[in-house]
Amino acid sequence: MASIWSMPVLRQARRSGLLNDLFRIGYGRHWGCFETKAAAIAFLAGRPRADYDDDEIVQVNLEKFKEVQAFDWPVMFFIDRLIRAGELSAVTDFGGHVGVKYYAYGTYLTYPEGLRWQVVDVPAVCREGIAQRPGWASALSFHETLGETTPCEVLFCSGSLQYADLSLEQIVSQLPQPPRTIILNKVALAPSSGFFTLESFGRGRMPYRVFGEGELVEFRNALGYALLARWDIPDRNFVVPGRSGARAVKVVGEAWLRR
C-alpha cells in the first residue's frame, strides 16, 4: 500500500487537505486544525486513537526522553540557580513520564539532600515509573493526581500541556499551594488563535493542543506570575496541514516567578 501512495499522482492526492478531511485520514506527524478537543476526537471516529495511558505507548522513545536535549539547558539553568541558593526542596513534574528529566538532569546537577521530585502522570506511566525506579532514586515519587503531592517551589511542565485535560490554571489550583516558580518547556504556539490538532503517535493519533500566542500571557497574568525568561526551540517548530491550508507552529519555553 505504501508503494502505491508513492506514485507521483497519488502522492499529491494523499496530501490533499480536502481529501484527507473528507475521508478522515490525515497525513504527516500533525494533521488538521480543530476549534475544540472534542472536534479533534470526533475526526478520529473509526480510526485508531493513541493515548498516553497505554503500557505500549509508555515505551515509545523512552531512552531518548532520558537524554539531555538542547531545550533542556534553560530549565537546568533555573533549577541549578535555585539549588545553589538553597531554595529548592521539591519539584512537581506535571506529565513527567517515568521521571525522565529527573534522571537526565541528575547527570549534570547535584540535587540537594532530601529533594522531592514528584511526577504527576497517568496510571500506565506511573506504574512503569515505579517499576523502573532504582533503589538510589528515593527522591522520585509518582502520583496520579496533583492533590497527592506536597508543596513545591517549582512546577515543571515539559511537553505536557498540549496533552493535558486540565488548563494551567486548573493545574496550579489543584496543587497544595502555588509554587514560587513555574517552568514551561516545549509549548506549542500559534501566532494568532489557538487550536487543536492530531498528532501521529504509535499506531494512532492523539489530540494535541496548540496555544495562541496571547494565551500564555493571559495565564501568567491571571495566576499572578511575572516572566523571567523565554527561549525558542526552533528545531521543534512544525507546520500543521489541514483542509483550509497549513498553519505554522513554533515551540518555546518560559520561566515564571510569582509576584
PEZI-V348651 format. One record per pair of residues at least 12 apart in sequence whose ideal C-beta (glycine too) atoms are under 10 Angstrom apart, sorted by the first residue. I is the first residue (numbers start at 1). J is the second residue. Records with the same first field share a line. If there is no record, write none. Layout:
BEGIN
I=J / J
END
This chain:
BEGIN
5=27
11=27
14=27
15=27 / 28 / 241
16=241 / 243
17=31 / 32 / 33 / 241 / 242 / 243 / 244 / 245 / 246
18=242 / 243 / 244
19=243
20=32 / 43 / 241 / 242 / 243
21=43 / 242 / 243 / 244
22=243
24=42 / 43 / 44 / 45 / 46 / 47
25=43 / 47
26=43 / 44 / 47 / 197 / 198 / 199 / 200 / 205 / 241 / 242
27=200 / 241
28=198 / 199 / 200 / 238 / 239 / 240 / 241 / 246
29=197 / 198 / 199 / 200 / 201 / 205 / 208 / 238 / 239 / 240
30=188 / 197 / 198 / 199 / 200 / 205 / 208 / 210 / 238 / 239 / 240 / 241 / 242 / 246 / 247 / 249
31=43 / 197 / 198 / 199 / 200 / 205 / 208 / 240 / 241 / 242 / 243
32=44 / 195 / 196 / 197 / 198 / 205 / 208 / 240 / 241 / 242 / 243 / 244 / 247
33=190 / 193 / 194 / 195 / 196 / 197 / 198 / 210 / 240 / 241 / 242 / 243 / 244 / 245 / 246 / 247
34=195 / 196 / 197 / 198 / 207 / 209 / 242
35=193 / 194 / 195 / 196
36=195 / 196 / 207
37=165 / 196 / 207 / 208 / 209
38=196 / 207
39=195 / 196 / 207
40=195 / 196 / 197 / 198 / 199 / 205 / 206 / 207 / 208 / 209
41=196 / 198 / 205 / 206 / 207
43=196 / 197 / 198 / 205 / 207
44=198 / 204 / 205 / 206 / 207
47=198 / 204 / 205
48=200 / 202 / 203 / 204 / 205 / 206
49=198 / 201 / 202 / 203 / 204 / 205 / 206 / 207
50=198 / 199 / 200 / 201 / 202 / 203 / 204 / 205 / 206 / 207
51=122 / 124 / 163 / 201 / 202 / 204 / 206 / 207
52=95 / 97 / 121 / 122 / 123 / 124 / 125 / 160 / 163 / 201 / 202 / 206
53=121 / 122 / 123 / 124 / 125 / 126 / 127 / 144
54=122 / 124 / 125 / 201 / 202 / 203 / 204 / 206
55=123 / 124 / 125 / 127 / 128
56=124 / 202 / 203
57=122 / 124 / 125 / 201 / 202 / 203 / 204 / 206
58=97 / 98 / 121 / 122 / 124 / 125 / 126 / 127 / 128 / 129 / 132
59=98 / 128 / 202
60=201 / 202
61=97 / 100 / 201
62=97 / 98 / 100 / 128 / 132
63=100
64=100
65=96 / 97 / 98 / 99 / 100 / 101 / 103 / 104 / 158 / 159
66=97 / 98 / 99 / 100 / 101 / 102 / 103 / 104 / 107 / 132
67=100 / 103 / 104 / 107
68=101 / 103 / 104 / 105 / 106 / 107 / 108
69=104 / 185 / 186 / 233 / 235 / 236
70=231 / 233 / 234 / 235 / 236
71=158 / 159 / 185 / 186 / 231 / 232 / 233 / 234 / 235 / 236 / 251 / 252 / 253
72=101 / 104 / 105 / 108 / 158 / 185 / 186 / 253
73=108 / 231 / 253
74=183 / 185 / 229 / 230 / 231 / 233 / 253 / 254 / 255
75=101 / 104 / 105 / 154 / 156 / 158 / 183 / 184 / 185 / 186 / 231 / 253 / 255
76=101 / 104 / 105 / 108 / 109
77=229 / 231 / 255
78=154 / 156 / 181 / 183 / 228 / 229 / 255 / 257
79=91 / 101 / 105 / 108 / 109 / 111 / 153 / 154 / 156 / 181 / 183 / 255
80=105 / 108 / 109 / 110
81=181 / 255
82=112 / 153 / 154 / 180 / 181
83=109 / 110 / 111 / 112 / 115
84=109 / 110 / 112
86=112
87=112 / 153 / 154 / 180 / 181
88=109 / 111 / 112 / 115 / 116 / 152 / 153 / 154 / 180 / 181
89=112 / 113 / 114 / 115 / 116 / 150 / 151 / 152 / 153 / 154
90=114 / 115 / 116 / 117 / 118 / 139 / 141 / 149 / 150 / 151 / 152 / 153 / 154 / 179
91=105 / 111 / 115 / 116 / 117 / 118 / 119 / 139 / 149 / 152 / 153 / 154 / 155 / 156 / 179 / 181 / 183
92=116 / 117 / 118 / 119 / 120 / 143 / 146 / 149 / 150 / 151 / 152 / 153 / 154 / 155 / 156 / 157 / 171 / 175 / 176 / 179 / 182
93=117 / 118 / 119 / 120 / 121 / 140 / 141 / 142 / 143 / 149 / 152 / 154 / 155 / 156 / 157 / 158 / 160 / 183
94=118 / 119 / 120 / 121 / 143 / 146 / 149 / 155 / 156 / 157 / 158 / 160 / 161 / 164 / 166 / 168 / 171 / 172 / 174 / 175 / 182 / 184
95=119 / 120 / 121 / 122 / 125 / 156 / 157 / 158 / 159 / 160 / 161 / 162 / 163 / 164 / 171
96=117 / 118 / 119 / 120 / 121 / 125 / 126 / 129 / 140 / 142 / 143 / 156 / 157 / 158 / 159 / 160
97=119 / 121 / 122 / 125 / 126 / 128 / 129 / 158 / 159 / 160
98=119 / 121 / 125 / 126 / 127 / 128 / 129 / 130 / 131 / 132 / 133 / 140 / 142
99=117 / 118 / 119 / 121 / 125 / 128 / 129 / 130 / 132 / 133 / 137 / 139 / 140 / 141 / 142
100=119 / 129 / 158
101=117 / 119 / 156 / 158 / 159 / 185
102=115 / 117 / 118 / 119 / 129 / 133 / 137 / 139 / 140 / 156
103=117 / 132 / 133 / 134 / 137 / 140
105=117
106=136 / 137 / 139 / 140
111=139
112=139
113=139
114=138 / 139
115=138 / 139 / 140
116=138 / 139 / 140 / 141 / 149 / 150 / 151 / 152
117=137 / 139 / 140 / 141 / 142 / 152 / 154 / 156
118=139 / 140 / 141 / 142 / 143 / 146 / 148 / 149 / 150 / 152 / 156
119=133 / 140 / 141 / 142 / 143 / 149 / 156
120=141 / 142 / 143 / 144 / 145 / 146 / 147 / 148 / 149 / 155 / 157 / 160 / 171 / 174 / 175
121=142 / 143 / 144 / 160
122=144 / 163
123=142 / 144
125=142 / 144
126=141 / 142 / 143 / 144
127=142 / 144
128=142
129=141 / 142
130=142
145=174
146=166 / 170 / 171 / 172 / 173 / 174 / 175 / 176
147=174 / 175 / 176
148=176
149=174 / 175 / 176
150=175 / 176 / 177
151=175 / 176 / 177 / 178 / 179
152=175 / 176 / 177 / 178 / 179 / 180 / 181
153=179 / 180 / 181
154=179 / 180 / 181 / 182 / 183 / 255
155=168 / 171 / 172 / 175 / 178 / 179 / 180 / 181 / 182 / 183 / 184 / 256
156=179 / 181 / 182 / 183 / 184 / 185
157=171 / 182 / 183 / 184 / 185 / 186 / 187 / 253
158=183 / 184 / 185 / 186 / 187 / 253
159=184 / 185 / 186 / 187 / 188 / 233 / 236 / 251 / 253
160=184 / 185 / 186 / 187
161=184 / 185 / 186 / 187 / 188 / 209 / 211 / 216 / 219
162=186 / 187 / 188 / 196 / 197 / 199 / 206 / 207 / 208 / 209 / 210 / 211 / 251
163=199 / 201 / 206 / 207 / 208 / 209
164=209
165=207 / 209
167=209 / 215 / 219
168=182 / 184 / 187 / 211 / 215 / 216 / 218 / 219 / 220 / 222 / 223
169=218 / 219 / 222 / 223
171=219 / 223
172=219 / 222 / 223 / 224 / 225 / 258
173=223
178=223 / 224 / 225 / 258
179=225 / 256 / 257 / 258
180=225 / 256 / 257 / 258
181=225 / 228 / 255 / 256 / 257 / 258
182=219 / 220 / 223 / 225 / 228 / 254 / 255 / 256 / 257 / 258
183=228 / 229 / 253 / 254 / 255 / 256
184=211 / 216 / 219 / 220 / 230 / 252 / 253 / 254 / 255 / 256
185=231 / 233 / 251 / 252 / 253 / 254 / 255
186=233 / 236 / 251 / 252 / 253
187=209 / 210 / 211 / 215 / 216 / 230 / 233 / 236 / 250 / 251 / 252 / 253 / 254
188=208 / 209 / 210 / 211 / 233 / 236 / 237 / 238 / 240 / 249 / 250 / 251 / 252
189=210 / 211 / 212 / 213 / 214 / 215 / 216 / 232 / 237 / 248 / 249 / 250 / 251 / 252
190=210 / 211 / 212 / 213 / 215 / 240 / 247 / 248 / 249 / 250
191=212 / 213 / 214 / 247 / 248 / 249 / 250
192=212 / 213 / 214 / 247
193=210 / 211 / 212 / 213 / 214 / 215
194=209 / 210 / 211 / 212 / 213 / 214 / 215 / 216
195=208 / 209 / 210 / 211 / 212 / 240 / 242 / 247 / 249
196=208 / 209 / 210 / 240
197=209 / 210 / 238 / 240 / 241 / 242 / 247 / 249
198=240 / 242
199=238 / 240
208=240 / 249
210=238 / 240 / 247 / 249 / 250 / 251
211=249 / 252
213=250 / 252
216=230 / 252 / 254 / 256
217=254
219=256
220=254 / 256 / 259
221=259
223=256 / 258 / 259
224=256 / 258 / 259
225=254 / 255 / 256 / 257 / 258 / 259
226=255 / 256 / 257 / 258 / 259
227=254 / 255 / 256 / 257
228=254 / 255 / 256 / 257
229=253 / 254 / 255 / 256 / 257
230=252 / 253 / 254 / 255 / 256
231=251 / 252 / 253 / 254 / 255
232=250 / 251 / 252 / 253
233=250 / 251 / 252 / 253
234=250 / 251 / 252
235=251
236=249 / 250 / 251 / 252 / 253
237=249 / 250 / 251 / 252
238=250 / 251
END
